[in-house]
């Protein structure tokens, strides 16, 4: 499924991005000669993918596929930081089937790599408790994600919550420093075309908000139907939400709140997007699949000892006969032995009178 679209026909967006890549390869400048409707990090990523995979659309799609597969590893790493290997495995497994993640894995769109980078920024923040320098890496990765597509700002919500949770100034300074360094690097690199970059990245999207929304379905309806109940992902996502609420009510929370904050941030940002296209939903699908898969896996791990105890208790409570069942021959043999034993058994008085009779004779 992931590689099925490698050789399919190009969409309008893919043709636009590949044409821009070809123009950049021939020496034209981004912003002045090449119009951009995404942040400049996206075009740098395309140029970087062209080095090992080639300039053709199949090569660029292959590079995008590799990034999507790395996203499964990132999901495992992020969930493992909160719930161990079981949570990581559950998160990666559910993300692997979370539509539209598999269908967009090999398409030339900025949404999948920006989503993977946003999740990587959260993962780095989760591991920063043991290694404080990872806060700087987390801030820098968040800036890189936003340089590919702006909706990656949804990852700022869990990262900021983790910073507040730490209640120390050093993590704030490190994360902010990493973020600012990347932003300043882009500003310095594109200082001569800042106005075209601003107009292409922000102005075009602001103008598009007043345009036509494809389809009659509202953003709220599309967000609610991201967990499609016609797919296994839909049921697993709802199960993850229900189980997280169940353990929270039982006052035994699963500890996945940073990932659920990512879900909330992605949902809020998706609701504000206009027009909302199919490939925009990958951010919310990813942000929902990772904590939901981890919640299902952790719940199964918690319920396993309970189910084992119930199974053991049921086997001990099985009614067994109080004595072994024997065959008719065995019962007859037992009765014969008992009669022989009772006839040969005598009281001490009878044995004494028998002995006296034998002496008299």
PLY file of the C-alpha trace (Angstrom):
ply
format ascii 1.0
element vertex 361
property float x
property float y
property float z
element edge 360
property int vertex1
property int vertex2
end_header
0.00 0.00 0.00
2.81 2.40 0.84
4.53 1.99 -2.52
1.40 1.59 -4.64
1.43 5.21 -5.84
5.11 5.29 -6.83
4.35 5.03 -10.55
0.88 6.58 -10.65
0.06 9.78 -12.51
1.14 13.08 -10.98
-1.35 15.29 -9.19
-1.48 19.04 -9.75
0.49 19.80 -6.58
3.12 17.18 -7.39
3.63 18.59 -10.86
3.96 22.09 -9.43
6.56 21.07 -6.85
8.59 19.00 -9.32
8.58 21.87 -11.80
9.89 24.16 -9.07
12.57 21.60 -8.24
13.65 21.47 -11.90
13.82 25.27 -12.05
15.98 25.37 -8.92
18.25 22.74 -10.39
18.82 24.96 -13.42
19.96 27.89 -11.29
16.79 29.87 -10.71
16.30 31.42 -7.28
13.49 30.64 -4.89
11.32 33.67 -4.21
12.62 35.79 -7.07
12.39 33.38 -10.03
10.39 30.52 -8.51
7.12 31.21 -6.76
6.69 29.35 -3.51
3.44 28.50 -1.75
5.11 26.55 1.06
7.90 27.59 3.45
11.42 27.39 1.98
12.32 24.34 4.06
10.06 22.24 1.85
12.00 23.16 -1.29
15.30 22.52 0.47
13.98 19.09 1.42
13.10 18.35 -2.20
16.60 19.35 -3.29
18.06 17.15 -0.57
15.99 14.14 -1.63
17.07 14.62 -5.24
20.71 13.95 -4.30
20.40 10.25 -3.36
17.14 9.39 -5.16
17.39 11.40 -8.41
15.46 14.24 -9.99
12.68 12.10 -11.46
9.25 11.90 -9.87
9.76 8.23 -8.96
12.97 9.07 -7.14
11.41 11.95 -5.19
8.44 9.76 -4.34
10.82 7.09 -3.10
12.46 9.63 -0.81
9.06 10.63 0.52
8.27 6.97 1.14
11.46 6.58 3.16
10.47 9.58 5.30
7.02 8.08 5.92
8.57 4.78 7.01
10.91 6.66 9.33
7.78 8.24 10.77
6.73 4.82 12.07
10.04 4.56 13.91
9.56 8.06 15.33
6.09 7.05 16.57
7.60 4.02 18.30
10.28 6.18 19.93
7.81 8.82 21.13
5.33 6.37 22.67
8.13 4.24 24.14
9.33 7.24 26.14
6.00 7.29 27.99
4.88 3.67 28.15
7.76 1.39 27.26
8.22 -0.93 24.26
4.60 -2.14 24.28
3.27 1.41 23.92
5.77 2.13 21.15
4.78 -0.98 19.23
1.08 -0.17 19.54
1.61 3.41 18.39
3.62 2.41 15.33
1.18 -0.37 14.41
-1.89 1.89 14.50
-0.11 4.70 12.65
0.83 2.24 9.91
-2.86 1.77 9.06
-4.12 5.27 9.90
-5.64 6.73 6.75
-4.44 8.87 4.98
-0.91 8.14 6.25
-0.31 5.04 4.05
-1.90 6.53 0.94
0.15 9.75 1.17
3.41 8.01 2.04
4.78 8.16 -1.52
3.25 11.44 -2.70
5.16 14.67 -3.25
3.36 16.75 -0.63
4.80 18.76 2.24
2.30 17.39 4.76
3.88 13.95 5.51
7.46 15.13 6.17
6.24 18.09 8.25
4.12 15.70 10.33
7.06 13.34 10.88
9.32 16.21 11.93
6.66 17.56 14.31
6.36 14.13 15.97
10.17 13.93 16.14
10.27 17.27 17.97
7.86 15.89 20.58
9.89 12.70 20.91
13.07 14.69 21.56
11.29 16.71 24.25
10.11 13.51 25.94
13.68 12.24 26.24
15.10 15.60 27.33
14.63 14.82 31.02
17.80 12.71 31.04
19.66 14.80 28.44
18.90 18.53 28.74
20.59 19.37 25.44
17.74 17.56 23.70
15.54 20.56 24.50
17.59 22.57 22.00
17.26 19.76 19.45
13.51 19.66 20.05
13.13 23.40 19.45
15.29 23.23 16.33
13.32 20.26 14.96
10.03 22.07 15.56
11.35 25.04 13.57
12.43 22.71 10.77
8.99 21.10 10.73
7.32 24.50 10.45
9.76 25.43 7.68
8.31 22.53 5.67
4.64 23.25 6.45
3.20 25.68 8.94
0.64 23.30 10.44
3.49 21.62 12.34
3.01 24.40 14.91
0.49 22.00 16.50
3.46 20.21 18.09
4.28 23.37 20.04
1.39 22.67 22.45
2.77 19.44 24.00
6.34 20.77 23.94
5.30 23.91 25.78
3.32 21.82 28.30
6.38 19.67 28.95
8.45 22.80 29.51
5.92 24.10 32.03
5.83 20.69 33.71
9.61 20.79 34.25
9.34 24.18 36.04
12.91 25.14 35.23
14.35 28.00 33.23
17.09 26.01 31.50
14.75 23.88 29.34
12.90 27.02 28.21
16.13 28.71 27.20
17.48 25.66 25.38
14.27 24.99 23.45
13.83 28.64 22.53
17.47 28.88 21.55
17.27 25.90 19.20
14.11 27.29 17.61
15.55 30.79 17.14
18.81 29.53 15.63
16.95 27.70 12.85
14.65 30.67 12.19
17.60 33.07 11.99
19.41 30.68 9.62
16.45 30.78 7.21
16.15 34.56 7.55
19.83 34.98 6.72
19.66 32.56 3.80
16.62 34.24 2.23
17.22 37.82 3.40
17.01 39.19 -0.16
13.60 37.62 -0.87
11.90 37.88 2.52
8.92 39.78 1.11
8.18 37.24 -1.67
8.64 34.42 0.83
6.23 36.06 3.27
3.72 36.75 0.52
3.91 33.21 -0.85
3.82 31.40 2.48
1.39 33.54 4.46
-0.35 35.80 1.95
-1.39 33.01 -0.41
-2.85 30.97 2.41
-4.69 33.92 3.89
-6.21 34.69 0.50
-7.16 31.03 0.05
-9.25 31.17 3.23
-11.75 33.36 1.45
-11.92 31.00 -1.52
-14.18 28.06 -2.27
-14.27 25.13 0.13
-14.38 21.90 -1.93
-17.34 19.74 -0.99
-20.28 20.57 1.20
-18.86 18.97 4.35
-17.73 21.28 7.14
-14.33 21.15 8.80
-15.90 19.92 12.03
-17.59 17.04 10.24
-14.35 16.05 8.52
-12.40 16.19 11.79
-14.98 14.05 13.56
-14.86 11.47 10.76
-11.08 11.14 10.70
-11.46 7.88 12.69
-13.47 6.20 9.94
-15.49 3.33 11.43
-15.32 1.50 8.11
-11.62 0.87 8.80
-9.75 -0.85 11.65
-8.03 2.45 12.41
-11.37 4.06 13.27
-12.25 1.42 15.85
-8.74 1.36 17.33
-8.74 5.15 17.62
-12.07 5.17 19.47
-10.89 2.30 21.66
-7.75 4.26 22.55
-9.82 7.31 23.51
-12.26 5.24 25.58
-9.52 3.31 27.38
-7.60 6.49 28.21
-10.75 7.98 29.73
-11.47 4.74 31.60
-8.07 4.65 33.29
-8.29 8.36 34.02
-11.63 7.88 35.78
-10.14 4.95 37.70
-7.35 7.32 38.79
-4.75 5.18 37.06
-3.91 7.37 34.05
-1.74 5.89 31.32
0.57 8.92 31.30
0.14 9.66 27.60
-1.02 13.25 28.08
1.75 14.88 25.96
0.68 12.83 22.95
-3.00 13.58 23.55
-2.10 17.28 23.66
-0.62 16.80 20.20
-3.98 15.38 19.15
-5.78 18.41 20.58
-3.41 20.86 18.88
-3.75 19.09 15.54
-7.55 19.05 15.83
-7.70 22.76 16.64
-5.41 23.70 13.75
-7.25 21.43 11.31
-10.56 23.06 12.23
-9.16 26.46 11.23
-7.73 25.36 7.87
-9.49 26.60 4.76
-9.73 25.09 2.29
-9.34 21.76 4.08
-8.06 19.18 1.60
-7.58 15.44 2.02
-3.81 15.59 2.45
-4.19 18.13 5.27
-5.79 15.42 7.44
-2.55 13.48 7.81
-1.50 15.65 10.75
-4.63 14.86 12.76
-4.61 11.19 11.76
-1.02 10.85 12.98
-1.63 12.81 16.17
-4.61 10.55 16.94
-3.10 7.22 15.94
0.03 7.45 18.10
-1.59 7.94 21.55
-4.55 5.71 20.66
-2.29 2.82 19.69
-0.20 3.30 22.82
-3.34 3.40 24.99
-4.65 0.13 23.56
-1.31 -1.60 24.05
-0.88 -0.36 27.63
-4.44 -1.35 28.51
-3.88 -4.88 27.21
-0.72 -5.08 29.31
-2.61 -3.97 32.41
-5.51 -6.33 31.85
-3.36 -9.37 31.14
-2.64 -10.24 34.84
-6.34 -9.77 35.69
-7.39 -12.11 32.91
-4.73 -14.61 33.94
-5.96 -14.59 37.56
-9.54 -15.08 36.46
-8.52 -17.94 34.21
-6.57 -19.59 37.03
-9.41 -19.08 39.49
-11.89 -20.62 37.08
-9.78 -23.75 36.69
-9.45 -24.13 40.48
-13.18 -23.73 40.96
-14.01 -26.57 38.54
-15.98 -29.24 40.50
-14.06 -32.49 40.79
-15.46 -35.76 42.21
-14.60 -36.31 45.87
-13.30 -39.82 45.15
-11.94 -41.46 42.05
-14.35 -43.34 39.86
-13.43 -47.00 39.64
-14.66 -49.76 37.43
-17.07 -52.48 38.56
-14.28 -55.09 38.74
-12.25 -52.88 41.02
-15.27 -52.30 43.30
-15.94 -56.05 43.54
-12.30 -56.75 44.34
-12.38 -54.13 47.05
-15.51 -55.65 48.67
-13.93 -59.14 48.60
-10.81 -57.90 50.36
-12.92 -56.18 52.99
-14.93 -59.39 53.74
-11.77 -61.45 54.02
-10.21 -58.91 56.31
-13.32 -58.71 58.56
-13.65 -62.52 58.89
-10.03 -62.93 59.83
-10.08 -60.08 62.29
-10.99 -61.16 65.88
-11.19 -59.52 69.26
-8.48 -60.17 71.93
-10.98 -62.26 74.01
-11.79 -64.68 71.21
-8.09 -65.18 70.43
-7.51 -66.08 74.14
-10.34 -68.68 74.27
-9.07 -70.30 71.06
-5.61 -70.62 72.54
-7.03 -72.24 75.73
-9.05 -74.82 73.76
-6.02 -75.84 71.77
-4.01 -76.36 75.03
-6.77 -78.49 76.53
-6.95 -80.77 73.57
0 1
1 2
2 3
3 4
4 5
5 6
6 7
7 8
8 9
9 10
10 11
11 12
12 13
13 14
14 15
15 16
16 17
17 18
18 19
19 20
20 21
21 22
22 23
23 24
24 25
25 26
26 27
27 28
28 29
29 30
30 31
31 32
32 33
33 34
34 35
35 36
36 37
37 38
38 39
39 40
40 41
41 42
42 43
43 44
44 45
45 46
46 47
47 48
48 49
49 50
50 51
51 52
52 53
53 54
54 55
55 56
56 57
57 58
58 59
59 60
60 61
61 62
62 63
63 64
64 65
65 66
66 67
67 68
68 69
69 70
70 71
71 72
72 73
73 74
74 75
75 76
76 77
77 78
78 79
79 80
80 81
81 82
82 83
83 84
84 85
85 86
86 87
87 88
88 89
89 90
90 91
91 92
92 93
93 94
94 95
95 96
96 97
97 98
98 99
99 100
100 101
101 102
102 103
103 104
104 105
105 106
106 107
107 108
108 109
109 110
110 111
111 112
112 113
113 114
114 115
115 116
116 117
117 118
118 119
119 120
120 121
121 122
122 123
123 124
124 125
125 126
126 127
127 128
128 129
129 130
130 131
131 132
132 133
133 134
134 135
135 136
136 137
137 138
138 139
139 140
140 141
141 142
142 143
143 144
144 145
145 146
146 147
147 148
148 149
149 150
150 151
151 152
152 153
153 154
154 155
155 156
156 157
157 158
158 159
159 160
160 161
161 162
162 163
163 164
164 165
165 166
166 167
167 168
168 169
169 170
170 171
171 172
172 173
173 174
174 175
175 176
176 177
177 178
178 179
179 180
180 181
181 182
182 183
183 184
184 185
185 186
186 187
187 188
188 189
189 190
190 191
191 192
192 193
193 194
194 195
195 196
196 197
197 198
198 199
199 200
200 201
201 202
202 203
203 204
204 205
205 206
206 207
207 208
208 209
209 210
210 211
211 212
212 213
213 214
214 215
215 216
216 217
217 218
218 219
219 220
220 221
221 222
222 223
223 224
224 225
225 226
226 227
227 228
228 229
229 230
230 231
231 232
232 233
233 234
234 235
235 236
236 237
237 238
238 239
239 240
240 241
241 242
242 243
243 244
244 245
245 246
246 247
247 248
248 249
249 250
250 251
251 252
252 253
253 254
254 255
255 256
256 257
257 258
258 259
259 260
260 261
261 262
262 263
263 264
264 265
265 266
266 267
267 268
268 269
269 270
270 271
271 272
272 273
273 274
274 275
275 276
276 277
277 278
278 279
279 280
280 281
281 282
282 283
283 284
284 285
285 286
286 287
287 288
288 289
289 290
290 291
291 292
292 293
293 294
294 295
295 296
296 297
297 298
298 299
299 300
300 301
301 302
302 303
303 304
304 305
305 306
306 307
307 308
308 309
309 310
310 311
311 312
312 313
313 314
314 315
315 316
316 317
317 318
318 319
319 320
320 321
321 322
322 323
323 324
324 325
325 326
326 327
327 328
328 329
329 330
330 331
331 332
332 333
333 334
334 335
335 336
336 337
337 338
338 339
339 340
340 341
341 342
342 343
343 344
344 345
345 346
346 347
347 348
348 349
349 350
350 351
351 352
352 353
353 354
354 355
355 356
356 357
357 358
358 359
359 360
